[in-house]
Amino acid sequence: MVFVFGEHHSLSNQLNQNIMKKLLLVLFAFSCINCSYAQIFEQNFQSSTDRLDYIGNSTNQFDWLSSFGNAPSNIVTESGNNFLRFNKTGSSSSVITRRTNLNANATKNIAVIKFKLRITPPDVEETTPPNNLITFYLGGGNPIPTAFDNDNVSTVPDANTFSSLLLRVQKVSSSQYQFFVSSTTTYFEGWQDVLYIANKSGGSITYKNPLGTNSTLATGRQTIWIGTNQVIGSGTISANYTQTTFNQLKIIIPSNYANIKFDIDDFSIHENLNVLPVTFTSFSGKKLGSSAQLSWATISESNNAHFNILRAGENRQFNKIGEVKGHTNTSSTINYSFSDFNPALANNYYKLQQVDLDGTVNEHKEIVALAFNKKGVKISANVIANSSVNIYINEAKAGKANLSIADINGKIVASKALVLTDGNHQLKLDTPLSKGVYIATLQSTAGKTSIKFIN
């Protein structure tokens, strides 16, 4: 895959940042006084598992998320996190548009785009996949070009393009696909953080990069970071892109592109370089006896007051359970930890909030899940050839019980009434399962416990 951004016109609609990493600290190298660093669009797909809820003309909604027959789109959940997936299996395009003005009230001549991206093998494999382009466009015009219409799968004309980001894909094997930025030779797989900056401000800008150090970008230039790899250092923005500000967004996976699963998450656009005071490098958790120990690390902090630790149960309603003081300003690696000595006797979900000195709260996207079962109640599951599930139960207290299996949306696909004795039990549920995430729940006299398993 390749990213190529041209020029963009006006972009400035502030939105609430709920991304897991705070990325950039930018100041104009030439005298930039009272610069605006507003975020104007953000979507992390956490509010719903229905793709239609993300379509509309409200702030942080897309005007169109296509879902054609050979390239359906849907919201997928993995480990408690939602993201958007286009599942391309044949000759259909995939299109994302934001035709409604991102913000028409300010001149936007610096574009900062950040998102998470993953490419995985398709359901319908091609022997030699075509190596065409996925294109991300920022642009605009008055009137708004028809290329940004919801039912338009064509490319955006150069005259209406502020900048564009292009991607290509490479098939390594039937089980391994990679993406790369066009005209480069560095390949990536798995979830990757992508940062794109295009500068048409008329002067150089200095920003803090994902490595935590300062970088400079001249006007008329663009840079692309994937993780901590700068794959394009100072690329020239096409002179054919005559749009000098931007208000619209379009992403196209053409119908003749390779069959792939294209996953995108944490998508945000900034009208200038947003001050992102903390760069996270990790967030993890483990069980220590009956307590949960959380650990995280940062490689840079700017005006960082503290971190809030949040916990939720199966209802995903997060509440603050603790606070850890930050290091205010540092460019060194800092390791943090927090212990939860009272986790719920069920599934526990943890996430972090970073709080600036001025009280601004920025939520870290990553979620850590830890399960604490009630004493004596343990279950595990094993899928056999997609047609049945073996359930293993260690039940400390005899009595009646009920076992159910539900899909990720909560639909019960199998259930069985049981009479258990103390000790170990193994039973087989004959039920065909399609690919996906399932939840097995045992309700017994000893309590209720659930586990997730994947087919």
C-alpha positions as CSV (number, residue, x, y, z in Angstrom):
1,M,0.0,0.0,0.0
2,V,1.2,3.5,-0.5
3,F,0.4,6.9,1.0
4,V,0.5,10.1,-1.0
5,F,-0.9,13.3,0.2
6,G,-1.4,16.4,-2.0
7,E,-2.5,19.8,-0.8
8,H,-5.5,20.4,1.3
9,H,-7.7,23.5,1.9
10,S,-9.6,24.1,5.1
11,L,-9.8,21.6,7.9
12,S,-10.8,22.7,11.5
13,N,-13.5,21.0,13.4
14,Q,-12.5,20.2,17.0
15,L,-13.3,16.8,18.3
16,N,-12.8,14.9,21.4
17,Q,-9.6,12.9,21.3
18,N,-10.0,9.3,22.5
19,I,-7.0,7.7,20.9
20,M,-4.6,5.4,22.8
21,K,-1.4,7.4,21.9
22,K,-0.6,11.1,22.1
23,L,1.6,11.7,19.2
24,L,3.0,15.0,18.3
25,L,4.3,18.2,19.7
26,V,4.7,20.8,17.0
27,L,5.8,24.4,16.9
28,F,6.4,26.5,13.8
29,A,10.1,26.9,13.3
30,F,9.5,30.4,11.9
31,S,7.7,32.8,14.2
32,C,4.3,31.1,14.6
33,I,2.4,33.0,17.3
34,N,-1.0,31.8,18.7
35,C,-1.0,28.8,16.4
36,S,-4.1,26.6,16.5
37,Y,-3.6,22.9,17.1
38,A,-7.2,21.7,17.0
39,Q,-8.3,18.2,16.3
40,I,-11.1,18.3,13.8
41,F,-12.2,14.7,13.3
42,E,-11.8,11.5,15.4
43,Q,-13.5,8.1,15.3
44,N,-12.4,5.0,17.3
45,F,-15.5,2.9,16.7
46,Q,-16.0,2.1,20.4
47,S,-19.6,3.5,20.8
48,S,-21.4,0.7,18.8
49,T,-21.0,-2.5,16.9
50,D,-23.4,-1.3,14.2
51,R,-21.6,0.3,11.3
52,L,-24.7,2.4,10.5
53,D,-24.2,4.3,13.8
54,Y,-21.0,5.8,12.3
55,I,-22.8,7.1,9.2
56,G,-24.3,10.6,9.2
57,N,-23.3,14.3,9.0
58,S,-22.7,14.9,12.7
59,T,-19.3,15.6,14.1
60,N,-17.0,12.5,13.9
61,Q,-19.4,10.6,11.6
62,F,-18.6,9.5,8.0
63,D,-21.1,10.4,5.3
64,W,-20.6,7.0,3.7
65,L,-19.1,3.7,4.6
66,S,-19.7,1.5,1.5
67,S,-20.7,-2.1,1.9
68,F,-20.9,-3.7,-1.5
69,G,-21.5,-7.4,-2.2
70,N,-17.9,-8.4,-2.7
71,A,-16.5,-5.9,-0.2
72,P,-18.8,-5.7,2.8
73,S,-17.9,-3.5,5.8
74,N,-18.7,-4.1,9.4
75,I,-17.6,-3.4,12.9
76,V,-15.4,-6.2,14.4
77,T,-14.6,-6.7,18.1
78,E,-11.3,-8.2,19.3
79,S,-10.3,-8.4,22.9
80,G,-12.9,-5.8,23.8
81,N,-11.8,-3.3,21.1
82,N,-14.0,-2.4,18.1
83,F,-12.6,-1.4,14.6
84,L,-13.9,-1.0,11.1
85,R,-13.2,-3.9,8.6
86,F,-13.7,-4.0,4.8
87,N,-13.6,-7.7,3.7
88,K,-12.8,-7.7,0.0
89,T,-13.5,-11.0,-1.7
90,G,-14.0,-10.0,-5.3
91,S,-14.6,-7.1,-7.7
92,S,-16.2,-4.5,-5.5
93,S,-14.9,-1.1,-4.3
94,S,-14.6,0.0,-0.7
95,V,-15.2,3.7,0.0
96,I,-15.1,6.0,3.0
97,T,-16.2,9.6,2.6
98,R,-16.7,12.7,4.8
99,R,-18.5,15.1,2.4
100,T,-19.9,17.2,5.2
101,N,-17.3,20.0,5.9
102,L,-14.8,18.9,8.5
103,N,-14.8,22.6,9.5
104,A,-15.2,25.6,7.2
105,N,-14.4,28.3,9.8
106,A,-10.6,28.2,9.6
107,T,-7.9,28.0,7.0
108,K,-6.1,24.7,7.3
109,N,-2.8,24.4,5.5
110,I,-1.2,21.7,7.6
111,A,-2.7,18.2,7.7
112,V,-2.0,15.7,10.4
113,I,-3.6,12.3,10.1
114,K,-3.2,9.4,12.5
115,F,-4.8,6.0,12.4
116,K,-4.2,2.3,13.1
117,L,-4.0,-0.1,10.1
118,R,-3.9,-3.8,9.6
119,I,-4.0,-6.0,6.5
120,T,-4.8,-9.7,6.9
121,P,-5.3,-12.6,4.5
122,P,-8.6,-12.6,2.5
123,D,-11.4,-15.2,2.6
124,V,-11.0,-15.6,-1.1
125,E,-7.3,-16.1,-2.0
126,E,-5.8,-14.9,-5.3
127,T,-2.8,-16.7,-6.8
128,T,-1.2,-13.3,-7.8
129,P,-3.0,-10.4,-6.2
130,P,-3.0,-7.1,-8.2
131,N,-0.8,-4.5,-6.7
132,N,-2.9,-1.4,-7.2
133,L,-3.4,1.6,-4.8
134,I,-5.4,2.3,-1.8
135,T,-5.8,6.1,-1.7
136,F,-6.5,8.5,1.1
137,Y,-7.6,11.9,-0.1
138,L,-7.9,15.3,1.6
139,G,-9.4,18.0,-0.5
140,G,-12.3,20.2,-1.3
141,G,-13.6,23.0,-3.5
142,N,-16.5,25.3,-3.9
143,P,-18.9,23.8,-4.8
144,I,-17.9,20.5,-3.3
145,P,-16.7,18.2,-6.1
146,T,-18.9,15.3,-7.0
147,A,-15.9,13.0,-6.4
148,F,-16.8,13.3,-2.6
149,D,-20.5,12.3,-3.2
150,N,-21.5,9.2,-1.2
151,D,-22.2,7.0,-4.3
152,N,-19.1,8.1,-6.2
153,V,-16.3,5.5,-6.4
154,S,-14.0,7.5,-8.6
155,T,-10.7,9.2,-7.7
156,V,-10.6,12.8,-6.7
157,P,-9.3,15.2,-9.4
158,D,-5.9,16.8,-8.8
159,A,-7.5,20.3,-8.9
160,N,-9.6,19.3,-5.8
161,T,-6.9,17.4,-3.9
162,F,-5.0,18.9,-1.0
163,S,-3.0,15.8,-0.5
164,S,-3.2,12.0,-0.9
165,L,-1.8,9.0,0.8
166,L,-1.3,5.8,-1.2
167,L,-0.8,2.2,-0.1
168,R,0.1,-1.1,-1.7
169,V,-0.1,-4.7,-0.5
170,Q,2.2,-7.6,-0.9
171,K,1.3,-11.3,-0.6
172,V,4.0,-13.3,1.1
173,S,2.0,-16.5,1.4
174,S,-1.6,-17.6,1.8
175,S,-1.4,-16.8,5.5
176,Q,0.8,-13.7,5.4
177,Y,0.0,-10.3,3.8
178,Q,2.0,-7.1,4.2
179,F,1.5,-3.4,3.3
180,F,4.0,-0.8,2.3
181,V,4.1,2.9,1.3
182,S,4.5,3.3,-2.5
183,S,8.1,3.6,-3.8
184,T,9.5,2.3,-0.5
185,T,10.8,-1.2,0.4
186,T,9.9,-1.4,4.1
187,Y,7.0,-3.9,4.7
188,F,4.6,-4.0,7.6
189,E,2.1,-6.5,9.0
190,G,-0.1,-6.7,12.1
191,W,-1.6,-3.5,13.6
192,Q,0.5,-0.5,12.9
193,D,0.3,3.2,14.0
194,V,0.4,5.4,10.9
195,L,1.2,9.1,11.1
196,Y,1.0,11.4,8.1
197,I,1.9,15.1,8.0
198,A,1.5,17.4,5.0
199,N,2.8,21.0,5.3
200,K,1.5,23.8,3.0
201,S,1.8,26.6,5.5
202,G,4.4,28.6,3.7
203,G,7.1,27.9,6.3
204,S,8.9,25.1,8.0
205,I,7.4,23.3,11.1
206,T,9.1,21.5,13.9
207,Y,7.3,18.6,15.5
208,K,8.0,15.9,18.0
209,N,8.1,12.5,16.2
210,P,7.1,9.1,17.5
211,L,10.7,8.5,18.7
212,G,10.2,11.5,21.1
213,T,12.7,13.7,19.3
214,N,12.2,16.9,17.2
215,S,11.9,16.8,13.4
216,T,11.5,19.6,10.8
217,L,9.3,19.5,7.8
218,A,9.6,22.2,5.1
219,T,6.6,23.7,3.4
220,G,5.4,21.8,0.3
221,R,6.6,18.5,1.9
222,Q,5.1,15.5,3.6
223,T,6.3,12.8,6.0
224,I,5.0,9.4,6.8
225,W,5.7,7.4,10.0
226,I,4.7,3.8,10.5
227,G,5.3,3.0,14.2
228,T,8.7,4.4,14.9
229,N,9.8,4.0,11.3
230,Q,10.0,7.1,9.1
231,V,9.3,5.6,5.7
232,I,9.0,9.0,3.9
233,G,11.2,11.7,5.4
234,S,10.5,14.8,3.3
235,G,8.5,13.8,0.2
236,T,7.4,16.5,-2.2
237,I,3.6,17.1,-2.4
238,S,2.5,16.9,-6.0
239,A,2.5,20.3,-7.8
240,N,-0.6,19.0,-9.6
241,Y,-2.5,19.2,-6.3
242,T,-3.7,22.8,-6.5
243,Q,-6.1,22.8,-3.6
244,T,-4.5,24.7,-0.8
245,T,-6.8,23.8,2.0
246,F,-9.2,20.9,2.8
247,N,-12.6,20.2,4.1
248,Q,-13.4,16.7,2.7
249,L,-12.0,13.2,3.2
250,K,-12.2,10.2,0.9
251,I,-10.6,6.7,1.1
252,I,-10.9,4.3,-1.8
253,I,-10.0,0.7,-2.2
254,P,-10.7,0.1,-5.9
255,S,-12.6,-2.8,-7.2
256,N,-9.5,-4.1,-9.0
257,Y,-7.5,-4.1,-5.8
258,A,-6.2,-7.3,-4.2
259,N,-8.6,-9.3,-2.1
260,I,-7.8,-8.5,1.5
261,K,-9.2,-7.8,4.9
262,F,-8.6,-4.1,5.5
263,D,-8.9,-3.0,9.2
264,I,-8.8,0.6,10.4
265,D,-9.1,2.1,13.8
266,D,-8.4,5.3,15.8
267,F,-8.7,7.6,12.8
268,S,-8.1,11.3,13.6
269,I,-7.4,14.4,11.6
270,H,-5.9,17.6,13.0
271,E,-5.8,21.0,11.3
272,N,-2.3,21.6,12.6
273,L,0.0,19.5,14.7
274,N,-1.8,18.8,17.9
275,V,0.1,18.9,21.1
276,L,0.3,15.3,22.1
277,P,2.2,15.2,25.4
278,V,2.6,11.5,26.0
279,T,3.9,8.8,23.7
280,F,3.1,5.3,25.0
281,T,5.2,2.3,24.1
282,S,3.3,-0.4,26.0
283,F,0.4,-1.2,28.3
284,S,-0.1,-4.7,29.8
285,G,-1.5,-6.5,32.7
286,K,-1.1,-9.8,34.6
287,K,-2.7,-11.6,37.6
288,L,-0.7,-11.8,40.8
289,G,-2.7,-14.1,43.1
290,S,-6.0,-12.4,43.6
291,S,-4.8,-9.0,42.4
292,A,-4.2,-7.4,39.0
293,Q,-0.9,-5.7,38.2
294,L,-0.9,-3.2,35.3
295,S,2.2,-1.9,33.7
296,W,2.8,0.8,31.0
297,A,5.7,2.8,29.6
298,T,6.3,6.1,27.9
299,I,9.2,7.5,25.9
300,S,8.2,11.2,26.0
301,E,6.0,13.3,28.3
302,S,5.1,17.0,28.0
303,N,3.0,18.8,30.7
304,N,1.9,15.4,31.9
305,A,0.2,15.7,35.3
306,H,-0.9,12.1,36.0
307,F,-2.6,8.9,34.7
308,N,-6.1,7.8,35.7
309,I,-6.6,4.0,35.9
310,L,-10.1,2.9,34.8
311,R,-11.8,-0.5,35.3
312,A,-15.0,-2.0,33.8
313,G,-16.9,-5.2,34.0
314,E,-18.9,-6.9,31.2
315,N,-21.1,-3.8,30.9
316,R,-18.0,-1.8,29.7
317,Q,-18.9,1.1,32.0
318,F,-15.4,2.3,33.0
319,N,-14.9,3.9,36.4
320,K,-11.8,5.4,37.9
321,I,-10.1,3.2,40.5
322,G,-6.7,4.9,41.0
323,E,-4.2,7.5,39.9
324,V,-0.5,7.5,39.2
325,K,1.6,10.7,39.1
326,G,3.3,11.5,35.8
327,H,6.8,12.9,35.2
328,T,5.6,16.3,33.8
329,N,8.3,16.8,31.1
330,T,10.8,14.1,30.0
331,S,12.2,12.5,26.9
332,S,13.4,9.4,28.8
333,T,11.7,6.0,29.0
334,I,9.6,5.9,32.1
335,N,8.0,2.6,33.4
336,Y,4.8,2.8,35.5
337,S,2.7,0.2,37.4
338,F,-0.5,0.0,39.4
339,S,-2.0,-2.8,41.4
340,D,-5.8,-3.5,41.7
341,F,-6.2,-5.4,44.9
342,N,-10.0,-5.8,44.5
343,P,-10.8,-7.0,41.0
344,A,-14.3,-8.3,40.3
345,L,-14.7,-12.1,40.4
346,A,-15.4,-12.0,36.6
347,N,-13.8,-10.4,33.6
348,N,-12.1,-7.1,34.3
349,Y,-11.2,-4.6,31.7
350,Y,-8.6,-1.8,32.3
351,K,-7.6,1.3,30.4
352,L,-5.7,4.5,31.0
353,Q,-6.4,8.2,30.8
354,Q,-3.5,10.7,30.6
355,V,-4.3,14.1,32.2
356,D,-2.4,17.3,31.2
357,L,-1.4,20.0,33.7
358,D,-4.3,22.1,32.5
359,G,-6.8,19.3,33.2
360,T,-7.2,18.1,29.6
361,V,-8.0,14.3,29.6
362,N,-6.7,12.1,26.8
363,E,-7.8,8.5,26.8
364,H,-5.4,5.7,25.9
365,K,-7.2,3.3,23.4
366,E,-5.6,0.0,24.4
367,I,-7.6,-2.2,26.8
368,V,-6.2,-4.9,29.1
369,A,-8.5,-7.8,30.0
370,L,-8.0,-10.1,33.0
371,A,-10.4,-12.7,34.3
372,F,-10.7,-13.6,38.0
373,N,-13.0,-16.7,38.6
374,K,-14.7,-17.5,41.8
375,K,-13.0,-20.1,43.8
376,G,-13.6,-23.6,42.5
377,V,-15.4,-22.6,39.3
378,K,-13.2,-23.0,36.2
379,I,-14.2,-23.6,32.6
380,S,-12.4,-23.9,29.3
381,A,-13.5,-24.6,25.7
382,N,-12.1,-26.3,22.6
383,V,-13.7,-26.2,19.2
384,I,-13.6,-29.4,17.1
385,A,-13.8,-29.1,13.3
386,N,-16.3,-26.2,13.5
387,S,-19.1,-28.6,14.4
388,S,-18.9,-29.1,18.2
389,V,-17.4,-27.6,21.3
390,N,-15.7,-29.5,24.1
391,I,-16.3,-27.9,27.5
392,Y,-14.2,-28.7,30.5
393,I,-15.6,-27.8,34.0
394,N,-14.1,-27.9,37.4
395,E,-17.0,-27.3,39.7
396,A,-16.4,-27.1,43.5
397,K,-20.0,-27.3,44.5
398,A,-22.6,-29.9,43.4
399,G,-25.9,-28.8,42.1
400,K,-27.9,-27.7,39.0
401,A,-26.2,-25.5,36.4
402,N,-26.7,-24.0,33.0
403,L,-24.1,-23.7,30.2
404,S,-24.6,-21.4,27.3
405,I,-22.5,-20.3,24.3
406,A,-23.2,-16.8,22.7
407,D,-21.6,-15.0,19.8
408,I,-19.9,-11.7,20.3
409,N,-23.2,-9.9,19.8
410,G,-24.8,-11.8,22.7
411,K,-26.9,-14.2,20.5
412,I,-27.2,-17.6,22.2
413,V,-26.1,-20.3,19.8
414,A,-26.2,-23.2,22.2
415,S,-27.3,-24.0,25.8
416,K,-27.6,-27.0,28.0
417,A,-29.0,-27.7,31.5
418,L,-26.6,-29.6,33.7
419,V,-26.5,-31.4,37.1
420,L,-23.0,-31.2,38.4
421,T,-21.1,-33.0,41.1
422,D,-17.9,-31.9,42.8
423,G,-14.9,-32.4,40.6
424,N,-14.1,-32.3,36.9
425,H,-16.5,-32.6,34.1
426,Q,-16.2,-32.8,30.3
427,L,-19.1,-32.5,27.9
428,K,-19.6,-32.0,24.2
429,L,-22.0,-29.6,22.6
430,D,-22.8,-30.4,19.0
431,T,-23.4,-27.1,17.4
432,P,-21.9,-25.7,14.2
433,L,-19.9,-22.5,14.7
434,S,-18.8,-20.0,12.0
435,K,-15.6,-18.2,12.4
436,G,-15.5,-15.6,15.1
437,V,-15.4,-14.9,18.9
438,Y,-17.7,-16.7,21.3
439,I,-18.4,-16.5,25.0
440,A,-19.1,-19.7,27.1
441,T,-21.0,-18.9,30.3
442,L,-21.6,-21.3,33.2
443,Q,-24.2,-20.4,35.8
444,S,-24.1,-22.7,38.8
445,T,-24.7,-22.8,42.5
446,A,-21.0,-21.8,43.0
447,G,-21.5,-18.6,40.9
448,K,-21.2,-17.4,37.3
449,T,-18.1,-17.5,35.2
450,S,-17.5,-16.8,31.5
451,I,-14.6,-17.2,29.0
452,K,-14.0,-16.1,25.5
453,F,-12.8,-18.5,22.8
454,I,-12.2,-18.2,19.1
455,N,-13.2,-20.5,16.3
